[in-house]
Amino acid sequence: MANRLIKFRPFSSTTDTPEAGPGSAQIVEIPIAGISDGAGIAAKKSDVIYVSDFDNHVIYKVVRGVSSNVFVGAYGVSGLTDGQGTAAKFNKPGAMALDNSGNLWVVDVGNGKLRRITENGNVYTVATIPVPGSLDEPGHITIDDAGNIFLIDSTP
């Protein structure tokens, strides 16, 4: 597992200048092993960023400027196992969103499941997601302030 740099480019919600994002005036580069196509991203206000690695079946937890590590999933091993941290298994984790309680919600594309991850890394399978044959990957996920989850699971 070779490390490579990935770059997070912060954007501001009040300007169209890419580097004017929250808490930073520059691109954040973090050494992480093997991010591949299909990565999703979700961020907490406390500068914690989660990145899903679609092909290597893991989700990284990045504390900006401090560390990055596999948060949940077994690197390079696909499967469907609930559990804590690296004992849990995913099959192509993709889009992600955080709720107001700090839970990370993940579209586990290869398994056709919606998964919930607690702040301490416990993974739970919550629902089956229909994955139409014409759509390789379910779409994005978002959560409103009331806790309602919205997932794009098909396109016209």
PyRosetta script that sets phi, psi and omega in degrees:
from pyrosetta import init, pose_from_sequence

init()
pose = pose_from_sequence("MANRLIKFRPFSSTTDTPEAGPGSAQIVEIPIAGISDGAGIAAKKSDVIYVSDFDNHVIYKVVRGVSSNVFVGAYGVSGLTDGQGTAAKFNKPGAMALDNSGNLWVVDVGNGKLRRITENGNVYTVATIPVPGSLDEPGHITIDDAGNIFLIDSTP")
pose.set_psi(1, 102.2)
pose.set_omega(1, -178.4)
pose.set_phi(2, -90.0)
pose.set_psi(2, 138.3)
pose.set_omega(2, 177.7)
pose.set_phi(3, -78.0)
pose.set_psi(3, 146.3)
pose.set_omega(3, 171.2)
pose.set_phi(4, -144.7)
pose.set_psi(4, 159.2)
pose.set_omega(4, -178.9)
pose.set_phi(5, -85.1)
pose.set_psi(5, 134.2)
pose.set_omega(5, 167.0)
pose.set_phi(6, -112.7)
pose.set_psi(6, 153.1)
pose.set_omega(6, -176.4)
pose.set_phi(7, -118.0)
pose.set_psi(7, 128.4)
pose.set_omega(7, 171.6)
pose.set_phi(8, -101.3)
pose.set_psi(8, 124.3)
pose.set_omega(8, 179.4)
pose.set_phi(9, -106.2)
pose.set_psi(9, 102.8)
pose.set_omega(9, -179.2)
pose.set_phi(10, -69.7)
pose.set_psi(10, 138.6)
pose.set_omega(10, 175.6)
pose.set_phi(11, -118.2)
pose.set_psi(11, 150.2)
pose.set_omega(11, 176.3)
pose.set_phi(12, -95.3)
pose.set_psi(12, 147.5)
pose.set_omega(12, 176.9)
pose.set_phi(13, -80.9)
pose.set_psi(13, -6.9)
pose.set_omega(13, -176.8)
pose.set_phi(14, -113.3)
pose.set_psi(14, -0.2)
pose.set_omega(14, 178.9)
pose.set_phi(15, -146.9)
pose.set_psi(15, 157.9)
pose.set_omega(15, 179.1)
pose.set_phi(16, -93.9)
pose.set_psi(16, 15.1)
pose.set_omega(16, 178.2)
pose.set_phi(17, -87.8)
pose.set_psi(17, 114.6)
pose.set_omega(17, -174.7)
pose.set_phi(18, -56.2)
pose.set_psi(18, -40.6)
pose.set_omega(18, -175.0)
pose.set_phi(19, -81.7)
pose.set_psi(19, 4.9)
pose.set_omega(19, -178.3)
pose.set_phi(20, -94.6)
pose.set_psi(20, 27.5)
pose.set_omega(20, -176.4)
pose.set_phi(21, -70.9)
pose.set_psi(21, 175.3)
pose.set_omega(21, -175.5)
pose.set_phi(22, -65.0)
pose.set_psi(22, 126.9)
pose.set_omega(22, 173.2)
pose.set_phi(23, 72.2)
pose.set_psi(23, 6.4)
pose.set_omega(23, -177.3)
pose.set_phi(24, -155.7)
pose.set_psi(24, 144.2)
pose.set_omega(24, 175.8)
pose.set_phi(25, -112.1)
pose.set_psi(25, 16.8)
pose.set_omega(25, -178.6)
pose.set_phi(26, -149.3)
pose.set_psi(26, 168.3)
pose.set_omega(26, 176.9)
pose.set_phi(27, -69.7)
pose.set_psi(27, 139.4)
pose.set_omega(27, 177.8)
pose.set_phi(28, -97.9)
pose.set_psi(28, 121.3)
pose.set_omega(28, 178.2)
pose.set_phi(29, -108.1)
pose.set_psi(29, 130.8)
pose.set_omega(29, -176.5)
pose.set_phi(30, -134.3)
pose.set_psi(30, 131.1)
pose.set_omega(30, 177.8)
pose.set_phi(31, -74.9)
pose.set_psi(31, 119.6)
pose.set_omega(31, 179.0)
pose.set_phi(32, -138.5)
pose.set_psi(32, 146.6)
pose.set_omega(32, 179.1)
pose.set_phi(33, -81.5)
pose.set_psi(33, 126.0)
pose.set_omega(33, 162.3)
pose.set_phi(34, 56.8)
pose.set_psi(34, 42.1)
pose.set_omega(34, 172.9)
pose.set_phi(35, -65.8)
pose.set_psi(35, 134.7)
pose.set_omega(35, -175.9)
pose.set_phi(36, -128.0)
pose.set_psi(36, -173.7)
pose.set_omega(36, 179.4)
pose.set_phi(37, -58.2)
pose.set_psi(37, 148.9)
pose.set_omega(37, 176.2)
pose.set_phi(38, 88.6)
pose.set_psi(38, 12.2)
pose.set_omega(38, -178.5)
pose.set_phi(39, -69.6)
pose.set_psi(39, 142.6)
pose.set_omega(39, 172.7)
pose.set_phi(40, -111.6)
pose.set_psi(40, 165.1)
pose.set_omega(40, -178.7)
pose.set_phi(41, -144.7)
pose.set_psi(41, 142.3)
pose.set_omega(41, 175.0)
pose.set_phi(42, -146.7)
pose.set_psi(42, 144.0)
pose.set_omega(42, -176.5)
pose.set_phi(43, -129.8)
pose.set_psi(43, 142.9)
pose.set_omega(43, 173.5)
pose.set_phi(44, -98.3)
pose.set_psi(44, 158.7)
pose.set_omega(44, -179.7)
pose.set_phi(45, -63.1)
pose.set_psi(45, -21.8)
pose.set_omega(45, -176.0)
pose.set_phi(46, -88.0)
pose.set_psi(46, 25.2)
pose.set_omega(46, 178.9)
pose.set_phi(47, 67.0)
pose.set_psi(47, 24.1)
pose.set_omega(47, 172.1)
pose.set_phi(48, -97.4)
pose.set_psi(48, 129.9)
pose.set_omega(48, -179.6)
pose.set_phi(49, -121.7)
pose.set_psi(49, 132.9)
pose.set_omega(49, 175.7)
pose.set_phi(50, -106.0)
pose.set_psi(50, 136.3)
pose.set_omega(50, 179.7)
pose.set_phi(51, -130.6)
pose.set_psi(51, 126.7)
pose.set_omega(51, 176.8)
pose.set_phi(52, -92.1)
pose.set_psi(52, 141.0)
pose.set_omega(52, 177.7)
pose.set_phi(53, -111.3)
pose.set_psi(53, 99.1)
pose.set_omega(53, -172.7)
pose.set_phi(54, -55.2)
pose.set_psi(54, -49.2)
pose.set_omega(54, -173.6)
pose.set_phi(55, -81.7)
pose.set_psi(55, -23.8)
pose.set_omega(55, -177.9)
pose.set_phi(56, -103.2)
pose.set_psi(56, 2.4)
pose.set_omega(56, 168.2)
pose.set_phi(57, 65.9)
pose.set_psi(57, 32.3)
pose.set_omega(57, 179.5)
pose.set_phi(58, -133.9)
pose.set_psi(58, 166.1)
pose.set_omega(58, 173.2)
pose.set_phi(59, -125.4)
pose.set_psi(59, 127.5)
pose.set_omega(59, 179.7)
pose.set_phi(60, -93.0)
pose.set_psi(60, 148.1)
pose.set_omega(60, 170.8)
pose.set_phi(61, -112.9)
pose.set_psi(61, 121.6)
pose.set_omega(61, -176.8)
pose.set_phi(62, -115.9)
pose.set_psi(62, 121.1)
pose.set_omega(62, 172.7)
pose.set_phi(63, -100.1)
pose.set_psi(63, 108.6)
pose.set_omega(63, -171.5)
pose.set_phi(64, -52.3)
pose.set_psi(64, 126.0)
pose.set_omega(64, 177.4)
pose.set_phi(65, 79.0)
pose.set_psi(65, -1.0)
pose.set_omega(65, -176.9)
pose.set_phi(66, -119.4)
pose.set_psi(66, -59.8)
pose.set_omega(66, -174.4)
pose.set_phi(67, -159.7)
pose.set_psi(67, 166.5)
pose.set_omega(67, 171.0)
pose.set_phi(68, -146.0)
pose.set_psi(68, 137.9)
pose.set_omega(68, 178.9)
pose.set_phi(69, -157.6)
pose.set_psi(69, 165.3)
pose.set_omega(69, 174.9)
pose.set_phi(70, -68.3)
pose.set_psi(70, 121.9)
pose.set_omega(70, -179.2)
pose.set_phi(71, -87.0)
pose.set_psi(71, -50.9)
pose.set_omega(71, 178.5)
pose.set_phi(72, -142.1)
pose.set_psi(72, 152.3)
pose.set_omega(72, 179.1)
pose.set_phi(73, 100.0)
pose.set_psi(73, 158.6)
pose.set_omega(73, 178.4)
pose.set_phi(74, -103.8)
pose.set_psi(74, 114.9)
pose.set_omega(74, -174.1)
pose.set_phi(75, -53.8)
pose.set_psi(75, 123.1)
pose.set_omega(75, 176.4)
pose.set_phi(76, 76.8)
pose.set_psi(76, 3.0)
pose.set_omega(76, -178.0)
pose.set_phi(77, -118.7)
pose.set_psi(77, 116.4)
pose.set_omega(77, 178.7)
pose.set_phi(78, -90.4)
pose.set_psi(78, 157.3)
pose.set_omega(78, 177.8)
pose.set_phi(79, 168.9)
pose.set_psi(79, -173.8)
pose.set_omega(79, 177.2)
pose.set_phi(80, -135.4)
pose.set_psi(80, 89.6)
pose.set_omega(80, -179.2)
pose.set_phi(81, -135.9)
pose.set_psi(81, 125.3)
pose.set_omega(81, 171.3)
pose.set_phi(82, -80.4)
pose.set_psi(82, 151.3)
pose.set_omega(82, -180.0)
pose.set_phi(83, 162.9)
pose.set_psi(83, -169.7)
pose.set_omega(83, -178.9)
pose.set_phi(84, -107.0)
pose.set_psi(84, 136.7)
pose.set_omega(84, 174.6)
pose.set_phi(85, 58.7)
pose.set_psi(85, -129.1)
pose.set_omega(85, -175.7)
pose.set_phi(86, -77.2)
pose.set_psi(86, -4.3)
pose.set_omega(86, 174.0)
pose.set_phi(87, -76.2)
pose.set_psi(87, -22.6)
pose.set_omega(87, 177.6)
pose.set_phi(88, -76.5)
pose.set_psi(88, 152.7)
pose.set_omega(88, 177.8)
pose.set_phi(89, -130.3)
pose.set_psi(89, 143.9)
pose.set_omega(89, 178.2)
pose.set_phi(90, -125.9)
pose.set_psi(90, 163.4)
pose.set_omega(90, 172.6)
pose.set_phi(91, -131.3)
pose.set_psi(91, 94.7)
pose.set_omega(91, 179.4)
pose.set_phi(92, 67.0)
pose.set_psi(92, 64.4)
pose.set_omega(92, 175.5)
pose.set_phi(93, -67.0)
pose.set_psi(93, 136.4)
pose.set_omega(93, -176.2)
pose.set_phi(94, -123.9)
pose.set_psi(94, -116.0)
pose.set_omega(94, -175.5)
pose.set_phi(95, -60.9)
pose.set_psi(95, 147.4)
pose.set_omega(95, -177.4)
pose.set_phi(96, -140.9)
pose.set_psi(96, 157.6)
pose.set_omega(96, 174.1)
pose.set_phi(97, -152.1)
pose.set_psi(97, 150.5)
pose.set_omega(97, 177.0)
pose.set_phi(98, -104.5)
pose.set_psi(98, 140.3)
pose.set_omega(98, 175.2)
pose.set_phi(99, -96.5)
pose.set_psi(99, 176.5)
pose.set_omega(99, -177.0)
pose.set_phi(100, -66.4)
pose.set_psi(100, -16.7)
pose.set_omega(100, 179.2)
pose.set_phi(101, -91.5)
pose.set_psi(101, -1.7)
pose.set_omega(101, -179.9)
pose.set_phi(102, 90.9)
pose.set_psi(102, 5.2)
pose.set_omega(102, 175.7)
pose.set_phi(103, -76.6)
pose.set_psi(103, 139.6)
pose.set_omega(103, 176.2)
pose.set_phi(104, -99.3)
pose.set_psi(104, 124.6)
pose.set_omega(104, 179.4)
pose.set_phi(105, -104.6)
pose.set_psi(105, 130.5)
pose.set_omega(105, -172.6)
pose.set_phi(106, -128.3)
pose.set_psi(106, 135.8)
pose.set_omega(106, 171.3)
pose.set_phi(107, -86.1)
pose.set_psi(107, 109.4)
pose.set_omega(107, 178.2)
pose.set_phi(108, -89.4)
pose.set_psi(108, 87.6)
pose.set_omega(108, -168.2)
pose.set_phi(109, -58.9)
pose.set_psi(109, -50.3)
pose.set_omega(109, -175.5)
pose.set_phi(110, -63.8)
pose.set_psi(110, -26.4)
pose.set_omega(110, 178.1)
pose.set_phi(111, -97.4)
pose.set_psi(111, -9.9)
pose.set_omega(111, -177.0)
pose.set_phi(112, 63.5)
pose.set_psi(112, 42.0)
pose.set_omega(112, -176.3)
pose.set_phi(113, -129.4)
pose.set_psi(113, 154.0)
pose.set_omega(113, 168.9)
pose.set_phi(114, -101.7)
pose.set_psi(114, 127.1)
pose.set_omega(114, -176.1)
pose.set_phi(115, -119.6)
pose.set_psi(115, 144.1)
pose.set_omega(115, 176.3)
pose.set_phi(116, -113.5)
pose.set_psi(116, 134.1)
pose.set_omega(116, 179.5)
pose.set_phi(117, -122.4)
pose.set_psi(117, 124.8)
pose.set_omega(117, 178.4)
pose.set_phi(118, -77.4)
pose.set_psi(118, 168.2)
pose.set_omega(118, -178.6)
pose.set_phi(119, -61.2)
pose.set_psi(119, -25.4)
pose.set_omega(119, 178.9)
pose.set_phi(120, -94.6)
pose.set_psi(120, 11.0)
pose.set_omega(120, 172.2)
pose.set_phi(121, 89.0)
pose.set_psi(121, 16.3)
pose.set_omega(121, 174.0)
pose.set_phi(122, -81.8)
pose.set_psi(122, 128.3)
pose.set_omega(122, -176.9)
pose.set_phi(123, -106.6)
pose.set_psi(123, 132.4)
pose.set_omega(123, 178.8)
pose.set_phi(124, -129.6)
pose.set_psi(124, 135.9)
pose.set_omega(124, 172.8)
pose.set_phi(125, -84.1)
pose.set_psi(125, 126.8)
pose.set_omega(125, -172.5)
pose.set_phi(126, -108.3)
pose.set_psi(126, -40.2)
pose.set_omega(126, -174.6)
pose.set_phi(127, -155.5)
pose.set_psi(127, 157.6)
pose.set_omega(127, 171.6)
pose.set_phi(128, -90.9)
pose.set_psi(128, 137.2)
pose.set_omega(128, -178.9)
pose.set_phi(129, -112.0)
pose.set_psi(129, 126.6)
pose.set_omega(129, 176.2)
pose.set_phi(130, -67.3)
pose.set_psi(130, 127.4)
pose.set_omega(130, 178.1)
pose.set_phi(131, -115.2)
pose.set_psi(131, 97.2)
pose.set_omega(131, -178.9)
pose.set_phi(132, -59.7)
pose.set_psi(132, 148.1)
pose.set_omega(132, -178.6)
pose.set_phi(133, -58.4)
pose.set_psi(133, -30.1)
pose.set_omega(133, -178.2)
pose.set_phi(134, -83.7)
pose.set_psi(134, -6.3)
pose.set_omega(134, -177.6)
pose.set_phi(135, -118.6)
pose.set_psi(135, 109.8)
pose.set_omega(135, -177.7)
pose.set_phi(136, -66.9)
pose.set_psi(136, -26.8)
pose.set_omega(136, -171.2)
pose.set_phi(137, -142.2)
pose.set_psi(137, 123.6)
pose.set_omega(137, 174.0)
pose.set_phi(138, -58.2)
pose.set_psi(138, 155.1)
pose.set_omega(138, -175.2)
pose.set_phi(139, -78.0)
pose.set_psi(139, -155.7)
pose.set_omega(139, -173.1)
pose.set_phi(140, -77.5)
pose.set_psi(140, 163.7)
pose.set_omega(140, -179.6)
pose.set_phi(141, -127.7)
pose.set_psi(141, 144.2)
pose.set_omega(141, 173.9)
pose.set_phi(142, -146.8)
pose.set_psi(142, 159.7)
pose.set_omega(142, -178.6)
pose.set_phi(143, -132.2)
pose.set_psi(143, 129.5)
pose.set_omega(143, 179.9)
pose.set_phi(144, -85.6)
pose.set_psi(144, 176.7)
pose.set_omega(144, -176.4)
pose.set_phi(145, -63.0)
pose.set_psi(145, -23.5)
pose.set_omega(145, 179.0)
pose.set_phi(146, -84.9)
pose.set_psi(146, -3.6)
pose.set_omega(146, 179.3)
pose.set_phi(147, 91.8)
pose.set_psi(147, 5.7)
pose.set_omega(147, 177.0)
pose.set_phi(148, -74.1)
pose.set_psi(148, 134.5)
pose.set_omega(148, -178.2)
pose.set_phi(149, -101.8)
pose.set_psi(149, 132.4)
pose.set_omega(149, 178.0)
pose.set_phi(150, -121.3)
pose.set_psi(150, 130.1)
pose.set_omega(150, -177.0)
pose.set_phi(151, -133.7)
pose.set_psi(151, 130.0)
pose.set_omega(151, 173.6)
pose.set_phi(152, -82.1)
pose.set_psi(152, 114.1)
pose.set_omega(152, -178.9)
pose.set_phi(153, -115.2)
pose.set_psi(153, 3.8)
pose.set_omega(153, 175.2)
pose.set_phi(154, -161.7)
pose.set_psi(154, 161.4)
pose.set_omega(154, 176.5)
pose.set_phi(155, -127.1)
pose.set_psi(155, 156.0)
pose.set_omega(155, -177.8)
pose.set_phi(156, -68.1)
pose.dump_pdb("model.pdb")
